[in-house]
Amino acid sequence: MATDPSEYDKSMPAVAAYLVKVERAVDRTRASHGGRPYAEVRLALVEALQAEDAQRVVPQVVERFARQISETGDSVDG
């Protein structure tokens, strides 16, 4: 089943806007929770995604971001 290219073009602005929300949530979580325990980072990331209205992220992606943030010490708080 082929997809009409114009449908792809129509959906791209919404996809791009959604990805910006996800990026903001990840950046905010990295700044505030970098290097902290995984469970704490994951909870903060889920809350940040909800605040951005971007909570429909695949759970494995959330886990991977949380693990990466936890393993880096980029926290501004400490």
C-alpha positions in Angstrom: 0.0 0.0 0.0 1.6 3.2 -1.2 1.2 6.5 0.8 0.4 9.7 -1.1 3.5 12.0 -0.8 1.2 15.0 -0.1 0.0 13.3 3.0 3.6 13.0 4.2 4.2 16.7 3.5 1.0 17.7 5.3 2.0 15.7 8.5 5.6 16.8 8.7 4.9 20.2 10.5 3.0 18.4 13.2 5.7 15.8 13.6 8.4 18.5 13.7 6.5 20.4 16.4 6.1 17.3 18.5 9.8 16.5 18.3 10.6 20.0 19.5 8.4 19.4 22.6 10.2 16.1 23.2 13.6 17.8 22.8 12.6 20.5 25.3 11.5 17.9 27.8 14.8 16.0 27.4 16.9 19.1 27.6 15.1 20.3 30.7 15.5 16.9 32.4 19.2 16.7 31.4 19.8 20.2 32.9 18.1 19.4 36.2 18.8 15.7 36.7 21.9 14.8 34.8 23.9 12.2 36.7 21.1 11.4 39.2 19.8 7.9 39.8 17.9 6.4 36.8 14.5 6.0 38.6 14.6 9.7 39.6 15.6 10.8 36.1 12.9 8.6 34.4 10.2 10.1 36.7 11.4 13.6 36.0 11.5 12.9 32.2 8.0 11.5 32.2 6.7 14.6 34.1 8.6 16.9 31.7 7.1 15.1 28.7 3.6 15.5 30.2 4.2 19.2 30.8 5.1 19.6 27.2 2.0 17.5 26.1 4.4 15.0 24.5 3.8 12.0 26.6 3.2 9.6 23.7 6.8 8.6 23.4 7.6 4.9 23.0 8.6 3.6 26.5 11.9 2.2 25.2 12.8 5.7 24.0 12.0 7.2 27.4 14.1 4.5 29.1 17.0 5.2 26.8 16.9 9.0 27.3 16.6 8.5 31.1 19.5 6.1 31.1 21.7 8.5 29.1 20.8 11.4 31.3 21.5 9.4 34.4 24.9 8.3 33.2 26.0 11.9 32.4 26.8 14.5 35.0 25.4 17.4 33.1 23.1 18.5 35.9 23.1 22.3 36.7 21.9 21.5 40.2 24.8 19.4 41.1 
